[in-house]
Amino acid sequence: MRLGVNWRTSLALLGTLLKALTVPLAVLIAIALIYHEPVVPFAVPLSITLIIGLGFERLERDDPGPREAFLLVALAWLSVALVGMIPFVLAGEGTLAQPTNALFESMSGITTTGATVIRDFSIHSQSILLWRSALQWLGGLGILLLAVGLLSELAVSGAQLMETETQTRTVTKLTPRIAQTARLLGGLYVGLTVLMVVFLLVLQIVGLAPAMTFYNAVAHALTTVSTAGFSPEALSIGAFSSAVQWVVILFMFVGAVNFVLLYYLVQGDVSRLRDSEEFRFYVGVLLVATALTALALALNDRFSTLTTLRHALFQVVSIITTTGYATTDFATWPVLSRHVLFCGMFIGGMAGSTTCSIKTVRWLVVVKTFRRDLFTSIHPEAISPVRLSGEPVEEDSIRDVYAYTLISIFVFGLLTVFILVDASRAEIAISEFEAMSTAASTFLNIGPAFGFAGPYGTYEVFPVSTKLVMIILMWIGRIEIIPVLVLFTPAFWRS
């Protein structure tokens, strides 16, 4: 029977992607040489990736259709995660030397989750720690380009809503060519990364960030703009001064803004950002969550007033933007603060950003639709379309939003139960709240949770079976469920 998907085309395009992956691996070889560290952990995957990439590129290809695109998206994240684990295993350092842990760390990196299995950061080489950051930066760039390019053609990642909200008929046509659009948005992504490095180094020069080095500036810029959260420091951003923390807040916030709106802002068009309902909703959620978190901390007399505001704002921005950095162990905070942060895990940043989770545009549609339904229940004869920034949202898009949100919550529930059952089997003590936060953190690609998987904890203590399930769900969650799940439907493969 003839397959309905041209897998050769998908593999040929995957070959091009794998070949491009040799560039960051080559950069890491140079960095390892600078720090007098072994180059074999990067030279081996570079060779393997180059050979496989060239081999796949030789396959005969046609113009990719939707099925080929779905297959490519799913394979891309899985393949890069498999390549990304090789340096960890070959370096043989600490918990990352174990293959399951290495794959967990690599998948957490490329999906910009930020959950780690590292127990002792001090035993890992600087090149290996920087490879973690590089994986997250590549993952953020990849999802950004896919969201405004390939996936928008497939009506995935809320692209139809993004077009409505940004008042752009087709987000792939900021310029006449998709490739050119990708270069523009990629250039903006690189520019923000470089700008953050400059900000951090300026703070160091003027004496406001004594612990900040060039290495740390680069490592944290890579994982802040990508809203990812890996840090080479065991204390995360808590290892640095308050000035550094304010800079990180700024760039986490910007990284979670729709890059199409940022593009227009750079072009001098302020109106699209100003008129964006999703942007106002995003800012409003951050302010309300910060106020509640700060109130709980203030009533607990945990910090001084300014320190309370800084910690509250930092952790709320970090969780809602799915970055996952920490300035203190928020797992020990009052009950209200912890539950506000837990709820924030389900929100996410704006569509068209580097963030994960459900995203604010979907929640905005849910809120507006619920309000519309209340109105029409009183006035059944009324015609009341849901609008974003004045533009009507198609009913098909509304149904997609409800379906995606429902599936996300359903999978989160299943993962919570699995974590509890598997932990009980392995005789690991974990509360239901800790299991829920861990499930949300991995599937929604947040990073830290509560309990022993908290901001200064590790996922290494979970059983291998739990970590394998988490690896799969980080992969599924990062590319927003559909590109993976569709592969398991018989209709996808039929001619």
C-alpha atoms as one frame of an Amber mdcrd trajectory, in Angstrom:
protein
   0.000   0.000   0.000   1.323   3.424  -0.950   1.895   5.713   2.024   0.081
   9.028   2.161   3.181  10.857   3.376   6.415  11.284   1.428   8.814  10.404
   4.232  11.812  10.885   1.938  11.004  14.572   1.621  10.752  14.915   5.411
  14.042  13.101   5.948  15.774  15.163   3.256  14.724  18.370   5.007  15.725
  16.869   8.342  19.151  16.187   6.832  19.562  19.894   6.099  18.645  20.693
   9.693  21.093  18.133  11.096  23.842  19.443   8.871  23.216  22.942  10.251
  23.545  21.552  13.782  27.252  20.993  13.117  27.799  24.767  13.374  27.013
  25.097  17.119  28.891  21.850  17.765  31.943  23.324  16.011  31.630  26.468
  18.140  31.587  24.312  21.284  34.752  22.549  20.099  36.448  25.939  19.893
  35.173  26.863  23.364  36.405  23.567  24.794  39.849  24.292  23.336  39.851
  27.770  24.906  39.078  26.295  28.345  41.493  23.365  27.782  38.670  20.849
  28.041  38.083  17.639  26.020  36.772  18.161  22.488  35.739  14.545  21.883
  32.248  15.036  23.423  31.501  17.537  20.647  33.637  16.149  17.815  31.874
  12.769  17.844  28.285  14.108  17.530  29.508  16.622  14.941  30.826  13.788
  12.781  27.738  11.633  13.285  25.374  14.516  12.571  27.252  15.568   9.456
  27.292  12.046   8.011  23.606  11.402   8.718  22.629  14.886   7.532  24.462
  14.515   4.221  22.994  11.052   3.778  19.427  12.243   4.340  19.929  15.221
   2.035  20.663  12.842  -0.824  17.139  11.406  -0.647  14.844  12.445  -3.462
  12.476  15.168  -2.317   9.344  16.901  -3.550   7.652  20.053  -2.323   6.521
  19.250   1.247   2.823  19.177   2.016   1.120  19.317   5.419   1.841  15.656
   6.202   5.530  15.994   5.397   5.663  19.143   7.500   4.075  17.425  10.513
   6.555  14.546  10.227   9.486  16.955   9.888   8.484  18.992  12.950   8.122
  15.912  15.147  11.378  14.351  13.942  13.345  17.601  14.202  12.922  18.053
  17.955  13.427  14.361  18.658  16.557  14.134  16.488  18.222  17.206  17.965
  17.511  15.906  21.472  19.175  12.594  20.590  22.212  14.378  19.176  22.251
  16.776  22.114  22.598  13.976  24.669  25.828  12.610  23.138  28.170  15.273
  24.607  26.712  14.654  28.076  27.313  10.896  27.873  30.795  11.180  26.362
  31.888  13.809  28.898  31.080  11.289  31.627  30.500  13.950  34.254  28.161
  13.366  37.201  24.539  12.359  36.702  24.590  13.387  33.028  26.802  10.420
  32.165  23.792   8.094  32.528  22.016   7.859  29.107  18.467   8.379  30.410
  19.578  11.430  32.367  21.511  12.720  29.367  18.444  12.396  27.126  16.285
  14.055  29.783  18.681  17.016  30.029  18.970  17.294  26.249  15.209  17.129
  25.671  14.694  19.613  28.495  17.193  21.858  26.748  15.920  21.744  23.176
  12.299  22.069  24.336  13.340  25.076  26.500  11.869  23.352  29.547  14.751
  23.943  31.951  14.161  20.918  34.200  17.519  19.456  35.182  18.889  16.184
  36.526  22.189  17.720  37.640  23.032  17.268  41.323  26.427  18.993  41.504
  27.139  21.807  39.029  30.753  22.190  40.138  31.904  18.907  38.583  30.756
  19.794  35.075  33.045  21.478  32.556  32.225  24.954  31.302  31.818  23.723
  27.731  29.232  21.119  28.801  27.287  23.679  30.822  27.394  26.063  27.872
  26.128  23.269  25.586  23.025  23.117  27.800  22.511  26.842  27.225  23.161
  26.517  23.493  20.532  23.769  23.190  17.948  26.029  24.789  18.842  28.978
  22.586  18.527  26.767  19.489  15.201  25.418  20.750  13.841  28.924  21.254
  14.972  30.014  17.810  13.579  26.862  16.233  10.108  27.171  17.728  10.010
  30.870  16.829  10.803  30.226  13.177   8.426  27.258  13.019   5.606  29.220
  14.657   5.735  32.035  12.098   6.722  29.846   9.178   5.985  26.172   8.795
   3.450  25.662  11.582   1.404  28.717  10.641   0.771  27.100   7.263  -0.591
  24.074   9.136  -2.848  26.120  11.455  -0.779  24.960  14.433   0.562  27.018
  17.368  -2.377  29.414  17.328  -1.167  30.973  14.068  -4.668  31.971  12.951
  -5.185  33.753  16.269  -1.756  35.334  15.938  -2.685  36.738  12.525  -5.927
  38.176  13.936  -4.272  39.621  17.016  -1.286  41.198  15.231  -3.507  42.529
  12.437  -1.277  40.733   9.937  -3.159  38.712   7.337  -0.395  36.134   7.034
   2.412  36.130   9.550   4.636  34.349   7.058   4.379  37.321   4.719   6.010
  40.088   6.698   8.205  39.967   3.587   7.484  38.302   0.226   9.599  35.263
   1.087   9.274  33.008   4.130  13.057  32.562   4.206  13.531  36.315   4.362
  10.937  36.592   7.134  12.788  33.891   9.057  16.045  35.819   8.684  14.422
  39.022   9.956  12.892  37.402  13.025  16.032  35.326  13.578  18.058  38.519
  13.380  15.790  40.112  15.979  16.281  37.056  18.220  20.066  37.256  17.844
  19.983  41.009  18.394  18.084  40.651  21.690  20.595  38.024  22.823  23.571
  40.255  22.038  21.854  43.240  23.672  21.378  41.308  26.901  25.041  40.257
  26.914  25.976  43.938  26.581  23.614  44.951  29.407  25.082  42.351  31.764
  28.676  43.247  30.931  27.964  46.952  31.462  26.611  46.124  34.917  29.811
  44.217  35.630  32.000  47.078  34.422  30.248  49.695  36.566  30.437  47.450
  39.635  26.754  46.490  39.915  27.333  42.829  39.020  30.636  41.670  40.574
  29.884  37.971  40.008  29.059  38.454  36.317  31.694  37.202  33.882  31.639
  37.157  30.078  30.941  33.422  30.223  27.978  33.899  32.563  26.678  36.825
  30.514  26.604  34.699  27.354  25.207  31.592  29.079  22.361  33.503  30.702
  21.563  35.620  27.643  21.156  32.413  25.624  18.656  31.002  28.101  16.795
  34.209  28.967  15.811  35.435  25.496  14.762  31.867  24.703  12.681  31.876
  27.931  14.334  28.587  28.804  16.032  28.842  32.194  19.153  26.660  32.295
  21.873  28.337  34.362  25.471  27.182  34.913  25.056  28.378  38.520  23.544
  26.104  41.162  21.720  29.121  42.657  20.395  30.206  39.241  19.948  33.999
  39.081  20.080  34.077  42.885  23.861  33.905  42.460  23.886  37.461  41.102
  23.074  40.961  42.277  19.640  42.590  42.251  20.716  44.698  39.231  21.279
  41.521  37.209  17.907  40.201  38.327  16.132  43.333  37.031  17.837  42.950
  33.652  16.785  39.290  33.497  13.179  40.281  34.316  13.208  42.718  31.391
  14.495  40.203  28.850  12.258  37.375  30.086   9.329  39.738  29.627  10.435
  40.722  26.114  11.176  37.115  25.112   7.543  36.230  25.867   6.154  38.981
  23.615   4.944  38.083  20.117   7.998  38.532  17.881   5.807  39.746  15.027
   4.792  42.676  17.223   8.425  43.195  18.221   9.347  43.258  14.543   6.853
  46.037  13.859   8.022  47.864  16.990  11.599  47.825  15.710  10.274  49.182
  12.413   8.826  52.127  14.334   5.195  50.957  14.344   4.148  51.265  17.994
   0.428  51.040  17.256   0.268  47.255  16.815   1.759  46.620  20.245  -0.357
  49.369  21.812  -3.566  48.050  20.236  -2.869  44.379  20.974  -5.461  42.957
  23.377  -3.262  39.945  23.995  -0.355  42.178  25.060  -2.575  44.059  27.499
  -3.935  40.760  28.813  -0.380  39.420  29.199   0.738  42.496  31.160  -2.438
  42.456  33.258  -1.950  38.816  34.249   1.663  39.517  35.265   0.626  42.499
  37.417  -2.241  40.691  39.174  -0.134  37.581  39.860   2.746  39.725  41.139
   0.426  41.678  43.456  -1.007  38.473  44.965   2.427  36.903  45.373   3.905
  40.045  46.938   0.936  40.369  49.290   1.423  36.838  50.598   5.154  37.439
  51.084   4.524  40.773  52.819   2.031  39.243  55.252   4.633  36.591  56.001
   7.324  39.257  56.680   9.745  37.228  54.569  11.684  40.123  52.976  11.937
  43.914  53.003   9.401  45.789  50.839  11.663  46.326  47.813  13.089  42.810
  48.043   9.562  41.407  48.268   8.517  43.232  45.103  11.645  42.126  43.243
  11.352  38.451  44.208   7.614  38.391  43.541   7.925  40.037  40.122  10.913
  37.914  39.165   9.293  34.586  40.015   5.943  35.482  38.461   7.583  36.614
  35.207   9.888  33.583  35.257   7.033  31.076  35.689   4.441  32.701  33.424
   6.988  33.176  30.618   7.984  29.513  31.202  11.627  30.534  31.742  12.032
  28.851  35.107  14.862  30.889  36.621  14.882  31.480  40.371  16.296  34.115
  42.705  15.344  32.225  45.858  13.759  28.918  46.817  10.116  29.777  46.113
   9.127  26.231  47.121   9.376  27.448  50.733   7.100  30.475  50.186   3.630
  30.866  51.756   0.751  28.771  50.412  -0.863  31.609  48.432   2.412  32.511
  46.680   3.087  28.895  45.734  -0.395  28.381  44.346  -0.263  31.615  42.332
   2.984  30.376  40.763   1.421  26.960  40.156  -1.528  28.537  38.324   0.947
  30.668  36.362   2.440  27.494  34.889  -0.679  27.058  32.769  -0.658  30.565
  31.277   2.483  31.068  29.182   3.507  34.082  27.132   2.099  35.411  23.877
   1.641  33.424  20.683   4.543  33.906  18.306   7.053  34.089  21.165   9.612
  31.585  22.445   7.427  30.587  25.394   5.601  27.325  26.052   2.432  26.385
  27.971  -1.111  27.177  26.774  -0.348  30.863  25.979  -2.235  34.040  26.750
  -4.003  34.334  23.389  -5.841  31.067  24.003  -6.861  32.086  27.525  -8.038
  35.435  26.177 -10.231  33.627  23.640 -11.550  31.305  26.363 -12.461  34.282
  28.590 -14.096  36.209  25.739 -15.999  33.144  24.511 -17.270  32.336  27.995
 -18.448  35.920  28.395 -20.119  35.734  24.957 -21.860  32.490  25.911 -23.217
  34.060  29.087 -24.583  36.949  27.045 -26.213  34.750  24.394 -27.783  32.544
  27.071 -29.721  35.644  28.139 -30.211  36.942  24.583 -30.393  33.793  22.396
 -31.332  35.809  19.309 -28.187  37.966  19.516 -25.254  37.534  17.113 -22.113
  38.286  19.108 -18.799  37.301  17.493 -15.684  36.960  19.622 -13.177  39.657
  18.696  -9.449  40.108  19.244  -8.175  43.654  18.865 -11.382  44.465  16.999
 -11.064  41.577  14.535 -13.586  38.672  14.657 -12.237  35.250  15.559 -13.462
  32.369  13.402 -15.605  29.787  15.190 -13.265  27.045  13.931 -10.396  28.751
  15.745 -12.462  28.968  18.927 -13.187  25.239  18.779  -9.471  24.562  18.227
  -8.634  26.653  21.296 -11.083  24.741  23.471  -9.840  21.406  22.115  -6.188
  22.281  22.698  -6.845  23.574  26.208  -8.904  20.501  27.108  -6.280  18.097
  25.745  -3.525  19.927  27.639  -5.386  19.705  30.949  -6.287  16.044  30.293
  -2.667  15.076  29.573  -1.533  17.040  32.635  -3.987  15.039  34.753  -2.797
  11.710  33.344   0.851  12.622  33.925   0.074  13.638  37.521  -1.488  10.252
  38.225   1.414   8.437  36.548   3.991  10.356  38.619   2.151   9.509  41.855
   1.738   5.831  40.991   5.297   5.368  39.743   6.746   7.212  42.740   4.747
   4.939  45.050   6.069   1.894  43.196   9.637   3.173  43.618   8.937   4.070
  47.280   9.570   7.780  46.693   7.559  10.127  48.912   5.812  12.852  46.913
   2.676  14.841  47.716  -0.161  15.357  45.249   0.658  19.061  44.924   4.308
  18.259  44.180   3.230  15.687  41.573   0.827  18.177  39.987   3.489  20.883
  39.786   6.012  18.427  38.361   3.539  17.259  35.719   2.689  20.832  34.744
   6.340  21.850  34.764   7.493  19.128  32.377   4.530  18.859  30.015   4.075
  22.636  29.785   7.869  23.120  29.599   8.256  25.328  32.684  11.298  23.782
  34.407  11.257  23.961  38.198   8.381  22.592  40.253   7.906  22.128  43.998
   9.337  19.549  46.375  12.590  17.850  45.385  12.051  19.069  41.795  11.981
  22.661  43.053  14.101  25.579  41.814  17.195  24.323  43.642  16.327  20.656
  43.342  16.731  17.998  40.672  14.589  15.614  38.641  17.294  12.961  38.911
  15.568  11.336  41.888  12.563  10.250  39.815  12.473   6.636  38.572  13.787
   5.967  35.069  10.272   5.111  33.890   8.952   8.498  35.068  11.822  10.350
  33.403  11.199   8.536  30.112   7.527   9.542  30.170   8.530  13.112  31.014
  10.940  13.126  28.058   8.134  12.131  25.703   5.723  14.704  27.111   8.299
  17.527  27.025   8.687  16.715  23.323   4.929  16.617  22.718   4.246  19.742
  24.760   6.917  21.893  23.136   5.560  21.512  19.604   2.002  21.913  20.871
   0.744  18.333  20.775  -0.703  18.129  17.242   2.487  17.501  15.171   3.254
  14.459  17.353  -0.214  13.056  18.015  -1.209  13.259  14.359   1.557  10.753
  13.563  -0.326   8.116  15.566  -3.510   8.385  13.525  -3.959   5.800  10.733
  -5.345   8.488   8.409  -1.996  10.295   8.464  -0.216   7.357   6.814  -2.926
   6.364   4.350  -2.768   7.489   0.758
